[in-house]
Amino acid sequence: MSESPSDIKVGRILRVLEGPLSVTDEDDENSAANESSIRKCIRINVWEKMNSSLNELVDSVTLEDLAEDYRKRNGIDNTMYYI
């Protein structure tokens, strides 16, 4: 079963190759019970929001998007000519 490039999200590929996407190592979130309030504040207000944005971004880009952008940047015409 093959899929169209427009149906394949970059996020899916990255997660297969790399595992869960995160800007920091999570090592059990420093066991939340022992986490200082400043570390918790930073984790919630910075790292978790960055992780969310990262995942939204890679889940919004498809292989078709990348191929199209590549063609545009390299002046490759996508026109098909039939005789």
PDB file with SEQRES, HELIX, SHEET and CRYST1 records, atoms N, CA, C and O in Angstrom:
SEQRES   1 A   83  MET SER GLU SER PRO SER ASP ILE LYS VAL GLY ARG ILE          
SEQRES   2 A   83  LEU ARG VAL LEU GLU GLY PRO LEU SER VAL THR ASP GLU          
SEQRES   3 A   83  ASP ASP GLU ASN SER ALA ALA ASN GLU SER SER ILE ARG          
SEQRES   4 A   83  LYS CYS ILE ARG ILE ASN VAL TRP GLU LYS MET ASN SER          
SEQRES   5 A   83  SER LEU ASN GLU LEU VAL ASP SER VAL THR LEU GLU ASP          
SEQRES   6 A   83  LEU ALA GLU ASP TYR ARG LYS ARG ASN GLY ILE ASP ASN          
SEQRES   7 A   83  THR MET TYR TYR ILE                                          
HELIX    1 AA1 PRO A    5  ASP A    7  5                                   3    
HELIX    2 AA2 VAL A   10  GLU A   18  1                                   9    
HELIX    3 AA3 ASP A   27  ASN A   30  5                                   4    
HELIX    4 AA4 ALA A   32  ASN A   34  5                                   3    
HELIX    5 AA5 SER A   37  ILE A   42  1                                   6    
HELIX    6 AA6 ARG A   43  TRP A   47  3                                   5    
HELIX    7 AA7 GLU A   48  VAL A   58  1                                  11    
HELIX    8 AA8 LEU A   63  ARG A   73  1                                  11    
CRYST1    1.000    1.000    1.000  90.00  90.00  90.00 P 1           1          
ATOM      1  N   MET A   1       0.846  -1.176   0.000  1.00  0.00           N  
ATOM      2  CA  MET A   1       0.000   0.000   0.000  1.00  0.00           C  
ATOM      3  C   MET A   1       0.893   1.241   0.000  1.00  0.00           C  
ATOM      4  O   MET A   1       1.695   1.430   0.915  1.00  0.00           O  
ATOM      5  N   SER A   2       0.760   2.064  -0.997  1.00  0.00           N  
ATOM      6  CA  SER A   2       1.555   3.282  -1.043  1.00  0.00           C  
ATOM      7  C   SER A   2       0.675   4.482  -0.722  1.00  0.00           C  
ATOM      8  O   SER A   2      -0.539   4.468  -0.927  1.00  0.00           O  
ATOM      9  N   GLU A   3       1.323   5.511  -0.217  1.00  0.00           N  
ATOM     10  CA  GLU A   3       0.604   6.727   0.131  1.00  0.00           C  
ATOM     11  C   GLU A   3       1.073   7.863  -0.760  1.00  0.00           C  
ATOM     12  O   GLU A   3       2.201   7.865  -1.251  1.00  0.00           O  
ATOM     13  N   SER A   4       0.211   8.799  -0.954  1.00  0.00           N  
ATOM     14  CA  SER A   4       0.529   9.996  -1.713  1.00  0.00           C  
ATOM     15  C   SER A   4       1.443  10.887  -0.867  1.00  0.00           C  
ATOM     16  O   SER A   4       1.273  10.956   0.351  1.00  0.00           O  
ATOM     17  N   PRO A   5       2.404  11.566  -1.488  1.00  0.00           N  
ATOM     18  CA  PRO A   5       3.262  12.492  -0.737  1.00  0.00           C  
ATOM     19  C   PRO A   5       2.463  13.562   0.012  1.00  0.00           C  
ATOM     20  O   PRO A   5       2.926  14.094   1.021  1.00  0.00           O  
ATOM     21  N   SER A   6       1.281  13.869  -0.479  1.00  0.00           N  
ATOM     22  CA  SER A   6       0.457  14.880   0.206  1.00  0.00           C  
ATOM     23  C   SER A   6      -0.150  14.344   1.496  1.00  0.00           C  
ATOM     24  O   SER A   6      -0.655  15.116   2.311  1.00  0.00           O  
ATOM     25  N   ASP A   7      -0.107  13.025   1.689  1.00  0.00           N  
ATOM     26  CA  ASP A   7      -0.657  12.413   2.904  1.00  0.00           C  
ATOM     27  C   ASP A   7       0.413  12.075   3.935  1.00  0.00           C  
ATOM     28  O   ASP A   7       0.085  11.675   5.052  1.00  0.00           O  
ATOM     29  N   ILE A   8       1.676  12.228   3.582  1.00  0.00           N  
ATOM     30  CA  ILE A   8       2.763  11.848   4.490  1.00  0.00           C  
ATOM     31  C   ILE A   8       3.324  13.098   5.155  1.00  0.00           C  
ATOM     32  O   ILE A   8       3.898  13.961   4.491  1.00  0.00           O  
ATOM     33  N   LYS A   9       3.154  13.188   6.461  1.00  0.00           N  
ATOM     34  CA  LYS A   9       3.619  14.341   7.232  1.00  0.00           C  
ATOM     35  C   LYS A   9       5.077  14.142   7.658  1.00  0.00           C  
ATOM     36  O   LYS A   9       5.496  13.032   7.989  1.00  0.00           O  
ATOM     37  N   VAL A  10       5.821  15.213   7.642  1.00  0.00           N  
ATOM     38  CA  VAL A  10       7.221  15.176   8.051  1.00  0.00           C  
ATOM     39  C   VAL A  10       7.344  14.703   9.501  1.00  0.00           C  
ATOM     40  O   VAL A  10       8.272  13.968   9.838  1.00  0.00           O  
ATOM     41  N   GLY A  11       6.418  15.119  10.350  1.00  0.00           N  
ATOM     42  CA  GLY A  11       6.448  14.705  11.756  1.00  0.00           C  
ATOM     43  C   GLY A  11       6.404  13.200  11.906  1.00  0.00           C  
ATOM     44  O   GLY A  11       7.094  12.643  12.760  1.00  0.00           O  
ATOM     45  N   ARG A  12       5.613  12.540  11.100  1.00  0.00           N  
ATOM     46  CA  ARG A  12       5.509  11.077  11.169  1.00  0.00           C  
ATOM     47  C   ARG A  12       6.848  10.430  10.822  1.00  0.00           C  
ATOM     48  O   ARG A  12       7.273   9.478  11.476  1.00  0.00           O  
ATOM     49  N   ILE A  13       7.498  10.946   9.805  1.00  0.00           N  
ATOM     50  CA  ILE A  13       8.794  10.404   9.405  1.00  0.00           C  
ATOM     51  C   ILE A  13       9.830  10.615  10.502  1.00  0.00           C  
ATOM     52  O   ILE A  13      10.567   9.695  10.854  1.00  0.00           O  
ATOM     53  N   LEU A  14       9.882  11.827  11.037  1.00  0.00           N  
ATOM     54  CA  LEU A  14      10.860  12.122  12.084  1.00  0.00           C  
ATOM     55  C   LEU A  14      10.657  11.253  13.318  1.00  0.00           C  
ATOM     56  O   LEU A  14      11.626  10.794  13.923  1.00  0.00           O  
ATOM     57  N   ARG A  15       9.397  11.025  13.694  1.00  0.00           N  
ATOM     58  CA  ARG A  15       9.134  10.203  14.883  1.00  0.00           C  
ATOM     59  C   ARG A  15       9.523   8.742  14.658  1.00  0.00           C  
ATOM     60  O   ARG A  15       9.986   8.075  15.584  1.00  0.00           O  
ATOM     61  N   VAL A  16       9.338   8.242  13.436  1.00  0.00           N  
ATOM     62  CA  VAL A  16       9.759   6.875  13.129  1.00  0.00           C  
ATOM     63  C   VAL A  16      11.280   6.765  13.234  1.00  0.00           C  
ATOM     64  O   VAL A  16      11.808   5.790  13.767  1.00  0.00           O  
ATOM     65  N   LEU A  17      11.974   7.781  12.718  1.00  0.00           N  
ATOM     66  CA  LEU A  17      13.436   7.741  12.708  1.00  0.00           C  
ATOM     67  C   LEU A  17      14.061   8.103  14.052  1.00  0.00           C  
ATOM     68  O   LEU A  17      15.074   7.518  14.435  1.00  0.00           O  
ATOM     69  N   GLU A  18      13.475   9.058  14.774  1.00  0.00           N  
ATOM     70  CA  GLU A  18      14.095   9.603  15.976  1.00  0.00           C  
ATOM     71  C   GLU A  18      13.354   9.325  17.274  1.00  0.00           C  
ATOM     72  O   GLU A  18      13.921   9.503  18.352  1.00  0.00           O  
ATOM     73  N   GLY A  19      12.106   8.895  17.199  1.00  0.00           N  
ATOM     74  CA  GLY A  19      11.299   8.752  18.404  1.00  0.00           C  
ATOM     75  C   GLY A  19      10.571  10.056  18.690  1.00  0.00           C  
ATOM     76  O   GLY A  19      10.510  10.932  17.827  1.00  0.00           O  
ATOM     77  N   PRO A  20      10.019  10.196  19.886  1.00  0.00           N  
ATOM     78  CA  PRO A  20       9.275  11.408  20.224  1.00  0.00           C  
ATOM     79  C   PRO A  20      10.132  12.659  20.047  1.00  0.00           C  
ATOM     80  O   PRO A  20      11.321  12.654  20.364  1.00  0.00           O  
ATOM     81  N   LEU A  21       9.526  13.721  19.542  1.00  0.00           N  
ATOM     82  CA  LEU A  21      10.254  14.959  19.296  1.00  0.00           C  
ATOM     83  C   LEU A  21      10.148  15.879  20.502  1.00  0.00           C  
ATOM     84  O   LEU A  21       9.055  16.185  20.977  1.00  0.00           O  
ATOM     85  N   SER A  22      11.302  16.312  20.985  1.00  0.00           N  
ATOM     86  CA  SER A  22      11.343  17.173  22.155  1.00  0.00           C  
ATOM     87  C   SER A  22      12.610  18.017  22.092  1.00  0.00           C  
ATOM     88  O   SER A  22      13.654  17.537  21.650  1.00  0.00           O  
ATOM     89  N   VAL A  23      12.527  19.270  22.529  1.00  0.00           N  
ATOM     90  CA  VAL A  23      13.692  20.147  22.495  1.00  0.00           C  
ATOM     91  C   VAL A  23      14.656  19.889  23.656  1.00  0.00           C  
ATOM     92  O   VAL A  23      15.790  20.368  23.641  1.00  0.00           O  
ATOM     93  N   THR A  24      14.213  19.149  24.641  1.00  0.00           N  
ATOM     94  CA  THR A  24      15.083  18.800  25.775  1.00  0.00           C  
ATOM     95  C   THR A  24      14.940  17.323  26.080  1.00  0.00           C  
ATOM     96  O   THR A  24      13.943  16.696  25.722  1.00  0.00           O  
ATOM     97  N   ASP A  25      15.943  16.773  26.745  1.00  0.00           N  
ATOM     98  CA  ASP A  25      15.833  15.405  27.239  1.00  0.00           C  
ATOM     99  C   ASP A  25      14.884  15.437  28.424  1.00  0.00           C  
ATOM    100  O   ASP A  25      14.977  16.308  29.289  1.00  0.00           O  
ATOM    101  N   GLU A  26      13.984  14.489  28.451  1.00  0.00           N  
ATOM    102  CA  GLU A  26      12.944  14.549  29.479  1.00  0.00           C  
ATOM    103  C   GLU A  26      13.260  13.757  30.735  1.00  0.00           C  
ATOM    104  O   GLU A  26      12.558  13.921  31.733  1.00  0.00           O  
ATOM    105  N   ASP A  27      14.250  12.932  30.739  1.00  0.00           N  
ATOM    106  CA  ASP A  27      14.559  12.019  31.837  1.00  0.00           C  
ATOM    107  C   ASP A  27      13.589  12.112  33.016  1.00  0.00           C  
ATOM    108  O   ASP A  27      13.903  12.633  34.086  1.00  0.00           O  
ATOM    109  N   ASP A  28      12.379  11.570  32.756  1.00  0.00           N  
ATOM    110  CA  ASP A  28      11.302  11.501  33.757  1.00  0.00           C  
ATOM    111  C   ASP A  28      10.878  12.862  34.295  1.00  0.00           C  
ATOM    112  O   ASP A  28      10.358  12.969  35.405  1.00  0.00           O  
ATOM    113  N   GLU A  29      11.108  13.898  33.495  1.00  0.00           N  
ATOM    114  CA  GLU A  29      10.749  15.266  33.904  1.00  0.00           C  
ATOM    115  C   GLU A  29      11.295  15.569  35.290  1.00  0.00           C  
ATOM    116  O   GLU A  29      10.655  16.256  36.087  1.00  0.00           O  
ATOM    117  N   ASN A  30      12.483  15.049  35.567  1.00  0.00           N  
ATOM    118  CA  ASN A  30      13.146  15.247  36.868  1.00  0.00           C  
ATOM    119  C   ASN A  30      12.244  14.848  38.024  1.00  0.00           C  
ATOM    120  O   ASN A  30      12.236  15.491  39.073  1.00  0.00           O  
ATOM    121  N   SER A  31      11.494  13.790  37.820  1.00  0.00           N  
ATOM    122  CA  SER A  31      10.470  13.345  38.758  1.00  0.00           C  
ATOM    123  C   SER A  31       9.748  14.548  39.363  1.00  0.00           C  
ATOM    124  O   SER A  31      10.165  15.108  40.376  1.00  0.00           O  
ATOM    125  N   ALA A  32       8.678  14.913  38.721  1.00  0.00           N  
ATOM    126  CA  ALA A  32       7.906  16.132  38.998  1.00  0.00           C  
ATOM    127  C   ALA A  32       7.732  16.440  40.478  1.00  0.00           C  
ATOM    128  O   ALA A  32       7.670  17.612  40.850  1.00  0.00           O  
ATOM    129  N   ALA A  33       7.650  15.434  41.327  1.00  0.00           N  
ATOM    130  CA  ALA A  33       7.463  15.678  42.762  1.00  0.00           C  
ATOM    131  C   ALA A  33       8.671  16.396  43.368  1.00  0.00           C  
ATOM    132  O   ALA A  33       8.510  17.186  44.297  1.00  0.00           O  
ATOM    133  N   ASN A  34       9.866  16.136  42.862  1.00  0.00           N  
ATOM    134  CA  ASN A  34      11.083  16.743  43.413  1.00  0.00           C  
ATOM    135  C   ASN A  34      11.528  17.979  42.641  1.00  0.00           C  
ATOM    136  O   ASN A  34      12.578  18.547  42.942  1.00  0.00           O  
ATOM    137  N   GLU A  35      10.763  18.394  41.673  1.00  0.00           N  
ATOM    138  CA  GLU A  35      11.131  19.517  40.818  1.00  0.00           C  
ATOM    139  C   GLU A  35      10.921  20.845  41.547  1.00  0.00           C  
ATOM    140  O   GLU A  35       9.870  21.067  42.148  1.00  0.00           O  
ATOM    141  N   SER A  36      11.921  21.725  41.494  1.00  0.00           N  
ATOM    142  CA  SER A  36      11.773  23.037  42.129  1.00  0.00           C  
ATOM    143  C   SER A  36      10.716  23.841  41.380  1.00  0.00           C  
ATOM    144  O   SER A  36      10.415  23.563  40.219  1.00  0.00           O  
ATOM    145  N   SER A  37      10.159  24.834  42.056  1.00  0.00           N  
ATOM    146  CA  SER A  37       9.083  25.593  41.417  1.00  0.00           C  
ATOM    147  C   SER A  37       9.594  26.382  40.211  1.00  0.00           C  
ATOM    148  O   SER A  37       8.849  26.560  39.248  1.00  0.00           O  
ATOM    149  N   ILE A  38      10.850  26.862  40.234  1.00  0.00           N  
ATOM    150  CA  ILE A  38      11.366  27.591  39.083  1.00  0.00           C  
ATOM    151  C   ILE A  38      11.576  26.649  37.901  1.00  0.00           C  
ATOM    152  O   ILE A  38      11.284  27.017  36.763  1.00  0.00           O  
ATOM    153  N   ARG A  39      12.076  25.443  38.151  1.00  0.00           N  
ATOM    154  CA  ARG A  39      12.250  24.459  37.072  1.00  0.00           C  
ATOM    155  C   ARG A  39      10.899  24.071  36.489  1.00  0.00           C  
ATOM    156  O   ARG A  39      10.761  23.928  35.274  1.00  0.00           O  
ATOM    157  N   LYS A  40       9.902  23.902  37.353  1.00  0.00           N  
ATOM    158  CA  LYS A  40       8.562  23.554  36.889  1.00  0.00           C  
ATOM    159  C   LYS A  40       7.983  24.691  36.051  1.00  0.00           C  
ATOM    160  O   LYS A  40       7.373  24.453  35.008  1.00  0.00           O  
ATOM    161  N   CYS A  41       8.174  25.912  36.506  1.00  0.00           N  
ATOM    162  CA  CYS A  41       7.684  27.086  35.776  1.00  0.00           C  
ATOM    163  C   CYS A  41       8.326  27.155  34.395  1.00  0.00           C  
ATOM    164  O   CYS A  41       7.633  27.393  33.406  1.00  0.00           O  
ATOM    165  N   ILE A  42       9.626  26.954  34.315  1.00  0.00           N  
ATOM    166  CA  ILE A  42      10.332  26.983  33.036  1.00  0.00           C  
ATOM    167  C   ILE A  42       9.874  25.834  32.142  1.00  0.00           C  
ATOM    168  O   ILE A  42       9.635  26.021  30.949  1.00  0.00           O  
ATOM    169  N   ARG A  43       9.753  24.645  32.730  1.00  0.00           N  
ATOM    170  CA  ARG A  43       9.315  23.485  31.948  1.00  0.00           C  
ATOM    171  C   ARG A  43       7.940  23.728  31.337  1.00  0.00           C  
ATOM    172  O   ARG A  43       7.739  23.480  30.148  1.00  0.00           O  
ATOM    173  N   ILE A  44       7.000  24.206  32.132  1.00  0.00           N  
ATOM    174  CA  ILE A  44       5.625  24.405  31.663  1.00  0.00           C  
ATOM    175  C   ILE A  44       5.521  25.570  30.679  1.00  0.00           C  
ATOM    176  O   ILE A  44       4.855  25.459  29.650  1.00  0.00           O  
ATOM    177  N   ASN A  45       6.173  26.678  30.993  1.00  0.00           N  
ATOM    178  CA  ASN A  45       6.009  27.893  30.193  1.00  0.00           C  
ATOM    179  C   ASN A  45       6.979  28.030  29.020  1.00  0.00           C  
ATOM    180  O   ASN A  45       6.758  28.850  28.129  1.00  0.00           O  
ATOM    181  N   VAL A  46       8.031  27.249  29.013  1.00  0.00           N  
ATOM    182  CA  VAL A  46       8.982  27.347  27.912  1.00  0.00           C  
ATOM    183  C   VAL A  46       9.080  26.024  27.168  1.00  0.00           C  
ATOM    184  O   VAL A  46       8.677  25.938  26.008  1.00  0.00           O  
ATOM    185  N   TRP A  47       9.611  24.989  27.819  1.00  0.00           N  
ATOM    186  CA  TRP A  47       9.899  23.726  27.126  1.00  0.00           C  
ATOM    187  C   TRP A  47       8.651  23.056  26.579  1.00  0.00           C  
ATOM    188  O   TRP A  47       8.654  22.592  25.438  1.00  0.00           O  
ATOM    189  N   GLU A  48       7.590  22.995  27.361  1.00  0.00           N  
ATOM    190  CA  GLU A  48       6.373  22.335  26.868  1.00  0.00           C  
ATOM    191  C   GLU A  48       5.746  23.106  25.705  1.00  0.00           C  
ATOM    192  O   GLU A  48       5.220  22.504  24.769  1.00  0.00           O  
ATOM    193  N   LYS A  49       5.804  24.442  25.766  1.00  0.00           N  
ATOM    194  CA  LYS A  49       5.271  25.238  24.658  1.00  0.00           C  
ATOM    195  C   LYS A  49       6.135  25.092  23.406  1.00  0.00           C  
ATOM    196  O   LYS A  49       5.615  25.044  22.291  1.00  0.00           O  
ATOM    197  N   MET A  50       7.456  25.022  23.592  1.00  0.00           N  
ATOM    198  CA  MET A  50       8.340  24.804  22.445  1.00  0.00           C  
ATOM    199  C   MET A  50       8.087  23.427  21.831  1.00  0.00           C  
ATOM    200  O   MET A  50       8.050  23.291  20.608  1.00  0.00           O  
ATOM    201  N   ASN A  51       7.915  22.415  22.670  1.00  0.00           N  
ATOM    202  CA  ASN A  51       7.633  21.068  22.164  1.00  0.00           C  
ATOM    203  C   ASN A  51       6.328  21.052  21.379  1.00  0.00           C  
ATOM    204  O   ASN A  51       6.242  20.437  20.315  1.00  0.00           O  
ATOM    205  N   SER A  52       5.324  21.723  21.903  1.00  0.00           N  
ATOM    206  CA  SER A  52       4.033  21.784  21.228  1.00  0.00           C  
ATOM    207  C   SER A  52       4.162  22.462  19.869  1.00  0.00           C  
ATOM    208  O   SER A  52       3.620  21.975  18.877  1.00  0.00           O  
ATOM    209  N   SER A  53       4.876  23.579  19.821  1.00  0.00           N  
ATOM    210  CA  SER A  53       5.073  24.298  18.562  1.00  0.00           C  
ATOM    211  C   SER A  53       5.865  23.466  17.566  1.00  0.00           C  
ATOM    212  O   SER A  53       5.533  23.431  16.382  1.00  0.00           O  
ATOM    213  N   LEU A  54       6.904  22.799  18.036  1.00  0.00           N  
ATOM    214  CA  LEU A  54       7.712  21.934  17.177  1.00  0.00           C  
ATOM    215  C   LEU A  54       6.849  20.847  16.552  1.00  0.00           C  
ATOM    216  O   LEU A  54       6.920  20.613  15.346  1.00  0.00           O  
ATOM    217  N   ASN A  55       6.043  20.187  17.359  1.00  0.00           N  
ATOM    218  CA  ASN A  55       5.197  19.108  16.859  1.00  0.00           C  
ATOM    219  C   ASN A  55       4.132  19.619  15.902  1.00  0.00           C  
ATOM    220  O   ASN A  55       3.839  18.965  14.901  1.00  0.00           O  
ATOM    221  N   GLU A  56       3.550  20.775  16.193  1.00  0.00           N  
ATOM    222  CA  GLU A  56       2.568  21.371  15.274  1.00  0.00           C  
ATOM    223  C   GLU A  56       3.205  21.673  13.922  1.00  0.00           C  
ATOM    224  O   GLU A  56       2.612  21.419  12.874  1.00  0.00           O  
ATOM    225  N   LEU A  57       4.411  22.214  13.957  1.00  0.00           N  
ATOM    226  CA  LEU A  57       5.101  22.560  12.715  1.00  0.00           C  
ATOM    227  C   LEU A  57       5.358  21.329  11.853  1.00  0.00           C  
ATOM    228  O   LEU A  57       4.973  21.304  10.684  1.00  0.00           O  
ATOM    229  N   VAL A  58       6.005  20.309  12.415  1.00  0.00           N  
ATOM    230  CA  VAL A  58       6.356  19.139  11.603  1.00  0.00           C  
ATOM    231  C   VAL A  58       5.127  18.352  11.171  1.00  0.00           C  
ATOM    232  O   VAL A  58       5.174  17.627  10.177  1.00  0.00           O  
ATOM    233  N   ASP A  59       4.036  18.488  11.901  1.00  0.00           N  
ATOM    234  CA  ASP A  59       2.797  17.807  11.513  1.00  0.00           C  
ATOM    235  C   ASP A  59       1.998  18.602  10.485  1.00  0.00           C  
ATOM    236  O   ASP A  59       0.981  18.122   9.985  1.00  0.00           O  
ATOM    237  N   SER A  60       2.448  19.806  10.170  1.00  0.00           N  
ATOM    238  CA  SER A  60       1.744  20.606   9.173  1.00  0.00           C  
ATOM    239  C   SER A  60       2.441  20.572   7.805  1.00  0.00           C  
ATOM    240  O   SER A  60       1.899  21.075   6.821  1.00  0.00           O  
ATOM    241  N   VAL A  61       3.626  19.986   7.746  1.00  0.00           N  
ATOM    242  CA  VAL A  61       4.400  19.941   6.502  1.00  0.00           C  
ATOM    243  C   VAL A  61       4.353  18.526   5.928  1.00  0.00           C  
ATOM    244  O   VAL A  61       4.567  17.549   6.645  1.00  0.00           O  
ATOM    245  N   THR A  62       4.069  18.427   4.628  1.00  0.00           N  
ATOM    246  CA  THR A  62       4.023  17.118   3.964  1.00  0.00           C  
ATOM    247  C   THR A  62       5.230  16.950   3.043  1.00  0.00           C  
ATOM    248  O   THR A  62       5.940  17.914   2.753  1.00  0.00           O  
ATOM    249  N   LEU A  63       5.451  15.742   2.597  1.00  0.00           N  
ATOM    250  CA  LEU A  63       6.501  15.499   1.616  1.00  0.00           C  
ATOM    251  C   LEU A  63       6.232  16.272   0.335  1.00  0.00           C  
ATOM    252  O   LEU A  63       7.161  16.762  -0.308  1.00  0.00           O  
ATOM    253  N   GLU A  64       4.973  16.381  -0.032  1.00  0.00           N  
ATOM    254  CA  GLU A  64       4.611  17.145  -1.217  1.00  0.00           C  
ATOM    255  C   GLU A  64       5.014  18.620  -1.057  1.00  0.00           C  
ATOM    256  O   GLU A  64       5.509  19.238  -2.000  1.00  0.00           O  
ATOM    257  N   ASP A  65       4.800  19.175   0.141  1.00  0.00           N  
ATOM    258  CA  ASP A  65       5.206  20.556   0.415  1.00  0.00           C  
ATOM    259  C   ASP A  65       6.705  20.728   0.213  1.00  0.00           C  
ATOM    260  O   ASP A  65       7.148  21.696  -0.405  1.00  0.00           O  
ATOM    261  N   LEU A  66       7.483  19.787   0.734  1.00  0.00           N  
ATOM    262  CA  LEU A  66       8.938  19.872   0.602  1.00  0.00           C  
ATOM    263  C   LEU A  66       9.369  19.769  -0.852  1.00  0.00           C  
ATOM    264  O   LEU A  66      10.230  20.527  -1.300  1.00  0.00           O  
ATOM    265  N   ALA A  67       8.778  18.836  -1.595  1.00  0.00           N  
ATOM    266  CA  ALA A  67       9.127  18.665  -3.003  1.00  0.00           C  
ATOM    267  C   ALA A  67       8.770  19.905  -3.808  1.00  0.00           C  
ATOM    268  O   ALA A  67       9.540  20.337  -4.666  1.00  0.00           O  
ATOM    269  N   GLU A  68       7.612  20.473  -3.534  1.00  0.00           N  
ATOM    270  CA  GLU A  68       7.170  21.681  -4.238  1.00  0.00           C  
ATOM    271  C   GLU A  68       8.116  22.843  -3.960  1.00  0.00           C  
ATOM    272  O   GLU A  68       8.501  23.564  -4.880  1.00  0.00           O  
ATOM    273  N   ASP A  69       8.491  23.026  -2.701  1.00  0.00           N  
ATOM    274  CA  ASP A  69       9.406  24.096  -2.339  1.00  0.00           C  
ATOM    275  C   ASP A  69      10.770  23.882  -3.004  1.00  0.00           C  
ATOM    276  O   ASP A  69      11.384  24.838  -3.477  1.00  0.00           O  
ATOM    277  N   TYR A  70      11.237  22.652  -3.043  1.00  0.00           N  
ATOM    278  CA  TYR A  70      12.505  22.332  -3.689  1.00  0.00           C  
ATOM    279  C   TYR A  70      12.454  22.704  -5.176  1.00  0.00           C  
ATOM    280  O   TYR A  70      13.378  23.324  -5.703  1.00  0.00           O  
ATOM    281  N   ARG A  71      11.372  22.319  -5.833  1.00  0.00           N  
ATOM    282  CA  ARG A  71      11.228  22.641  -7.260  1.00  0.00           C  
ATOM    283  C   ARG A  71      11.239  24.154  -7.485  1.00  0.00           C  
ATOM    284  O   ARG A  71      11.903  24.639  -8.401  1.00  0.00           O  
ATOM    285  N   LYS A  72      10.508  24.899  -6.658  1.00  0.00           N  
ATOM    286  CA  LYS A  72      10.453  26.358  -6.800  1.00  0.00           C  
ATOM    287  C   LYS A  72      11.822  26.987  -6.592  1.00  0.00           C  
ATOM    288  O   LYS A  72      12.237  27.850  -7.365  1.00  0.00           O  
ATOM    289  N   ARG A  73      12.518  26.559  -5.557  1.00  0.00           N  
ATOM    290  CA  ARG A  73      13.828  27.142  -5.230  1.00  0.00           C  
ATOM    291  C   ARG A  73      14.880  26.826  -6.291  1.00  0.00           C  
ATOM    292  O   ARG A  73      15.856  27.562  -6.436  1.00  0.00           O  
ATOM    293  N   ASN A  74      14.687  25.745  -7.025  1.00  0.00           N  
ATOM    294  CA  ASN A  74      15.669  25.332  -8.016  1.00  0.00           C  
ATOM    295  C   ASN A  74      15.207  25.563  -9.447  1.00  0.00           C  
ATOM    296  O   ASN A  74      15.841  25.099 -10.395  1.00  0.00           O  
ATOM    297  N   GLY A  75      14.094  26.286  -9.599  1.00  0.00           N  
ATOM    298  CA  GLY A  75      13.607  26.636 -10.925  1.00  0.00           C  
ATOM    299  C   GLY A  75      13.219  25.448 -11.772  1.00  0.00           C  
ATOM    300  O   GLY A  75      13.350  25.481 -12.996  1.00  0.00           O  
ATOM    301  N   ILE A  76      12.748  24.409 -11.134  1.00  0.00           N  
ATOM    302  CA  ILE A  76      12.341  23.208 -11.859  1.00  0.00           C  
ATOM    303  C   ILE A  76      10.874  23.330 -12.227  1.00  0.00           C  
ATOM    304  O   ILE A  76      10.010  23.477 -11.363  1.00  0.00           O  
ATOM    305  N   ASP A  77      10.607  23.266 -13.524  1.00  0.00           N  
ATOM    306  CA  ASP A  77       9.231  23.372 -14.018  1.00  0.00           C  
ATOM    307  C   ASP A  77       8.547  22.021 -13.864  1.00  0.00           C  
ATOM    308  O   ASP A  77       9.108  20.983 -14.216  1.00  0.00           O  
ATOM    309  N   ASN A  78       7.357  22.045 -13.346  1.00  0.00           N  
ATOM    310  CA  ASN A  78       6.595  20.832 -13.075  1.00  0.00           C  
ATOM    311  C   ASN A  78       5.628  20.498 -14.213  1.00  0.00           C  
ATOM    312  O   ASN A  78       4.817  19.580 -14.086  1.00  0.00           O  
ATOM    313  N   THR A  79       5.708  21.232 -15.318  1.00  0.00           N  
ATOM    314  CA  THR A  79       4.766  21.084 -16.406  1.00  0.00           C  
ATOM    315  C   THR A  79       4.991  19.787 -17.166  1.00  0.00           C  
ATOM    316  O   THR A  79       6.129  19.429 -17.472  1.00  0.00           O  
ATOM    317  N   MET A  80       3.917  19.091 -17.469  1.00  0.00           N  
ATOM    318  CA  MET A  80       3.967  17.869 -18.285  1.00  0.00           C  
ATOM    319  C   MET A  80       3.520  18.218 -19.687  1.00  0.00           C  
ATOM    320  O   MET A  80       2.522  18.916 -19.864  1.00  0.00           O  
ATOM    321  N   TYR A  81       4.236  17.748 -20.675  1.00  0.00           N  
ATOM    322  CA  TYR A  81       3.851  17.968 -22.089  1.00  0.00           C  
ATOM    323  C   TYR A  81       3.443  16.644 -22.691  1.00  0.00           C  
ATOM    324  O   TYR A  81       4.162  15.651 -22.581  1.00  0.00           O  
ATOM    325  N   TYR A  82       2.291  16.632 -23.326  1.00  0.00           N  
ATOM    326  CA  TYR A  82       1.777  15.430 -23.977  1.00  0.00           C  
ATOM    327  C   TYR A  82       1.701  15.665 -25.473  1.00  0.00           C  
ATOM    328  O   TYR A  82       1.348  16.754 -25.927  1.00  0.00           O  
ATOM    329  N   ILE A  83       2.030  14.648 -26.223  1.00  0.00           N  
ATOM    330  CA  ILE A  83       1.935  14.737 -27.688  1.00  0.00           C  
ATOM    331  C   ILE A  83       0.855  13.785 -28.158  1.00  0.00           C  
ATOM    332  O   ILE A  83       0.596  13.688 -29.357  1.00  0.00           O  
TER     333      ILE A  83                                                      
END                                                                             
